[in-house]
């Protein structure tokens, strides 16, 4: 797990969200959310999506995307 993934997962669990909850909130598939937490970006459709998904994930758990990047 990467530092970014750990930070996002900690923020998610602090909010009491499961991966399924986050999928409902962000409309990002569960496998991509898990990939972000694990630092596994190979399964993502492209670099643009990685950045967009991370931004959306951060906003959903109350983190500033600029801080995350």
Buried (B, 14 or more C-beta within 10 A) or exposed (E): EEEBBEBBBEBBEEEEBEEEEBBEBBEBEEEBBBBBBBEBBEEBEEEEEBBBBBBBBBBBBEBEBEEBE
